[in-house]
Structures are given as C-alpha cells and as structure tokens.
Amino acid sequence: MNMNTFLLGMLAAVVTAPIAIYAISLRRDLASQGPAAPAAVQTAEPLPSEPSEPEPPAIVKSPEALQAEDACIGCQLANASLEARDLSRVNLSQSDLSNATLSDSQLVNAIFQQAQLTAAQLVNVNGSGADFRAANLYQADLTRSQLIYINLVEANLDDAILQEAELREAALNKATLQNADLTDASLYGAILRDVNFAGANLQGADLRYTDLTNANFQGAILVNVQLEGAVLPDGSNYSGAEDILLLSGEGDGQD
C-alpha cells in the first residue's frame, strides 16, 4: 500500500468518526427516553346537523268549518252552535263541547271518544253507529235521538235526558245513568252490563232482550218497563212482574 492510499484512509476515518459517535449518542438518548408517543390522531369535527323544521301548529277549525268526515281532535267548541249540521264520521275525540248545540244534526258514525258534552243539546240527532266511549254527557239532552248501535261504553249519562231515545242494540257497558230520564226509551237488545241506573226513570222503557248482568236499579222507576227475554243482574232470565219489583229494591222475593 503506497503512501497516498494510507493518507486517504486516515482522512476518511477522521471525517466519519464524529458522525458515527453522534449517531451512537443519539441512539442512547432515544433509548433512555422510552418509546416515542404515537402521533395524535386528528378526528374530523362533526358536521353541524341541519335544524329540523318546526312542526306546524295544530289547526283548530271554527264551528262553521266543520263538515262530514272532518277531524278536530281536542278542539275547544264549548257553547258552539252546530245545529242541523251533517257531521257524519267527524272525529271530535277529546273535544270540549260543553253546552254546545247539536240538535237535529247527522252524527252517523261520528267519533266523540272522551269528549266533554256536559249539558249539550243533542235533541233529535241521528247518531247511529257513533262512538261516545268514555264521553261525559252529564245533563245532556238526547230526547228523541236515533242512537242505534251507538257505543256508550263507560260514558257518563248521569242526569241526562233520553226520553223516547232509540238506543236499540247499543253498547253501554259500565256506563252510569244515575237519575237519568229514559221515559219511553228503547234499549231493545242493548248490552247493559254493570250499568248504574240508580234513581233513573225507566217508565215505559223497552228493555227486552237486554243483558243487564250486574246492573244497578236501586231506586229506579220501572213502571210499565218491558223486560221479556232480558238477562237480569243476577244472571237469571226475566220471568215476570216480581222480577221488576226486585230490580228496584221494592220486593224481597218472598210470599
């Protein structure tokens, strides 16, 4: 090996030695600091959701706007004049119709579930097939109304007037008719289970073929009432005039 080659080798060693020493020192420093922390993961900011459109306010129609097949659930119609209207199939569930006048109106298949009809005038209406389930008809006047197949289950008819009303094959399960006036009313074939007729006037009423299971007639007026074919409160079948006395609490069934 000549002198030039030796000198070049020495020069290379002098130049690279500091770099090698620095690399070794750097590795030692990194090792003493432990593993490097992973880079923070950047999450995308959630996009703001578009504001939902507000629900439109409930439409409350005026009495003049109501018509057949309409709906006005929960409407305030107290004292409204709805006389001689065609309100067939109208839905007035949970509406307030206290002291409203609906006389001479067509209410065929209308819906009055849980409606407030206190002291309402329903004289001579055609409410066949209407649904008055759990409605409040306290002191309402339904004189001469056609209420065939009507649903009055759990309805309040205390002190109501139903003179000459046609309630044939109606459902009145658990309804209350305390002190109601049913003079000459027809309830032929009606379901009257658990009905409270206490103090009611049923003079001349037609109760033939009704189901009166568990009905209460305490103090009711049952003069000239018709009961042929009826199932009495105790589950027995009507057998004669003595049963009428027992219903009103005026007889003890003993000779």
C-alpha positions in Angstrom: 0.0 0.0 0.0 1.5 3.3 -1.1 1.6 6.5 0.9 -1.3 8.1 -0.9 -3.7 5.3 -0.2 -2.8 5.3 3.5 -3.3 9.1 3.8 -6.8 8.8 2.1 -7.8 6.1 4.6 -6.7 8.2 7.5 -8.6 11.2 6.2 -11.8 9.2 5.8 -11.6 7.9 9.3 -11.1 11.4 10.7 -14.2 12.7 8.8 -16.6 9.8 9.6 -15.6 9.3 13.2 -17.6 12.3 14.6 -20.7 11.3 12.6 -20.6 7.7 14.0 -20.0 8.9 17.5 -23.0 11.3 17.2 -25.2 8.5 15.8 -24.3 6.3 18.8 -25.0 9.1 21.3 -28.4 9.8 19.6 -29.5 6.2 19.8 -28.6 6.1 23.5 -30.6 9.3 24.2 -33.7 7.9 22.4 -33.4 4.6 24.2 -33.3 6.4 27.6 -36.5 8.4 26.8 -38.6 5.3 26.1 -40.7 4.6 23.0 -42.0 7.6 21.2 -45.5 8.6 21.8 -47.8 7.9 18.9 -48.8 10.9 16.9 -52.2 12.3 17.9 -55.0 11.1 15.7 -56.9 14.0 14.5 -60.6 13.4 14.4 -62.8 15.2 12.0 -65.1 17.8 13.6 -68.7 16.6 13.4 -70.7 18.4 10.8 -73.4 20.6 12.4 -76.8 18.9 11.9 -79.3 20.8 9.9 -82.0 22.3 12.1 -85.3 20.4 11.9 -88.2 22.3 10.6 -90.7 23.1 13.4 -93.9 21.1 13.4 -96.9 23.1 12.1 -99.3 24.3 14.8 -102.4 22.3 15.3 -105.3 23.6 13.2 -108.4 24.4 15.2 -111.3 24.8 13.0 -114.2 27.1 13.7 -117.7 25.5 14.1 -118.6 26.9 10.6 -115.7 24.9 9.0 -116.6 21.5 10.4 -118.2 19.1 8.0 -118.7 15.4 7.3 -115.5 13.3 7.6 -113.6 16.1 9.1 -111.4 15.8 12.2 -111.0 18.3 15.1 -109.4 16.3 17.9 -109.2 18.1 21.2 -110.9 21.2 19.9 -112.4 23.9 22.1 -116.1 24.1 21.0 -117.9 24.9 24.2 -121.1 26.7 23.6 -120.7 26.2 19.9 -123.8 26.2 17.6 -123.7 23.1 15.4 -127.4 22.7 15.0 -128.7 20.9 11.9 -125.2 20.0 10.5 -124.0 17.0 8.7 -121.2 15.8 11.0 -121.3 12.2 10.0 -117.9 10.5 10.5 -116.5 13.6 12.0 -113.8 12.9 14.7 -114.2 15.2 17.7 -112.5 12.9 20.2 -111.4 14.7 23.5 -113.0 17.9 22.3 -114.8 20.3 24.7 -118.5 20.6 23.5 -119.9 21.6 26.9 -123.2 23.4 26.4 -122.9 23.0 22.6 -126.0 22.7 20.4 -126.0 19.8 18.0 -129.8 19.2 17.8 -131.2 17.9 14.5 -127.7 17.1 13.3 -126.4 14.0 11.5 -123.8 12.3 13.6 -123.8 8.9 11.9 -120.5 7.0 12.8 -119.1 10.2 14.3 -116.4 9.8 17.0 -116.8 11.6 20.4 -114.4 9.4 22.5 -113.7 11.1 25.8 -115.4 14.3 24.6 -116.9 16.7 27.1 -120.6 17.1 26.3 -121.9 18.4 29.7 -125.3 19.9 29.2 -125.0 19.6 25.4 -128.2 19.8 23.3 -128.5 16.6 21.2 -132.2 16.6 20.6 -133.4 14.6 17.7 -129.9 13.8 16.3 -129.2 10.8 14.2 -126.1 9.3 15.9 -126.4 5.7 14.7 -123.1 3.9 14.9 -121.5 6.8 16.7 -118.7 6.3 19.2 -119.2 8.1 22.5 -116.9 5.8 24.6 -116.0 7.3 27.9 -117.7 10.6 26.9 -119.1 13.0 29.5 -122.8 13.5 28.7 -123.8 14.7 32.2 -127.1 16.6 32.0 -127.1 16.3 28.1 -130.4 16.3 26.3 -130.8 13.4 23.8 -134.6 13.5 23.6 -136.0 11.5 20.6 -132.5 10.9 19.2 -131.7 7.9 17.0 -128.8 6.2 18.7 -128.9 2.7 17.2 -125.7 0.6 17.6 -124.1 3.5 19.4 -121.1 3.0 21.6 -121.6 4.5 25.1 -119.2 2.2 27.0 -118.1 3.8 30.3 -119.9 7.0 29.3 -121.3 9.4 32.0 -125.0 10.0 31.4 -126.0 11.0 34.9 -129.0 13.3 34.9 -129.2 13.1 31.1 -132.5 13.2 29.3 -133.1 10.3 26.9 -136.9 10.5 26.6 -138.1 8.4 23.6 -134.5 7.9 22.5 -133.8 4.9 20.3 -130.9 3.0 21.8 -131.6 -0.3 20.2 -128.6 -2.7 20.3 -126.4 0.0 21.9 -123.3 -0.8 24.0 -123.5 0.8 27.4 -121.2 -1.5 29.4 -120.1 0.2 32.7 -122.0 3.4 31.7 -123.6 5.5 34.5 -127.1 6.7 34.1 -127.9 7.8 37.7 -131.1 9.8 37.8 -131.3 9.8 34.0 -134.7 10.2 32.3 -135.3 7.2 30.0 -139.1 7.6 29.8 -140.4 5.5 26.8 -136.8 5.0 25.6 -136.0 1.8 23.6 -132.9 -0.2 24.6 -134.1 -3.3 22.9 -131.2 -5.8 22.7 -128.7 -3.4 24.2 -125.7 -4.5 26.3 -126.2 -3.0 29.7 -123.6 -4.9 31.8 -122.5 -3.1 35.0 -124.7 -0.1 34.2 -125.7 2.1 37.1 -129.4 3.0 36.7 -129.8 4.1 40.3 -132.7 6.6 40.6 -133.3 6.6 36.9 -136.7 7.0 35.4 -137.4 4.0 33.1 -141.1 4.3 32.9 -142.4 2.7 29.7 -138.8 1.8 28.6 -138.2 -1.2 26.3 -135.5 -3.4 27.9 -136.4 -6.6 26.0 -133.6 -8.9 25.2 -131.0 -6.8 27.0 -128.1 -8.0 29.0 -128.4 -6.5 32.5 -125.7 -8.5 34.2 -124.6 -6.7 37.4 -126.7 -3.6 36.5 -127.9 -1.5 39.4 -131.5 -0.4 39.5 -131.7 0.7 43.1 -134.4 3.3 43.4 -135.2 3.3 39.7 -138.7 3.9 38.4 -139.7 0.7 36.4 -143.4 1.3 35.8 -144.5 -0.4 32.6 -141.0 -1.4 31.7 -140.7 -4.3 29.2 -138.2 -7.0 30.2 -139.2 -10.0 28.2 -136.1 -12.1 27.2 -133.8 -10.0 29.3 -130.9 -11.3 31.3 -131.3 -9.9 34.8 -128.5 -8.5 37.1 -128.1 -11.9 38.9 -127.7 -13.7 35.6 -131.2 -15.2 35.6 -133.8 -14.8 32.8 -136.7 -12.5 33.3 -139.8 -14.4 34.4 -142.5 -11.9 35.4 -143.6 -8.8 37.3 -142.0 -9.9 40.5 -138.6 -9.5 38.9 -139.4 -5.9 38.3 -140.0 -5.3 41.9 -136.8 -7.0 42.8 -134.8 -4.9 40.4 -135.9 -1.6 42.0 -135.4 -3.0 45.5 -139.1 -2.9 46.4 -139.6 -6.6 46.7 -137.9 -9.4 48.7 -139.0 -12.3 46.6 -140.9 -13.9 49.5 -144.6 -14.7 49.6 
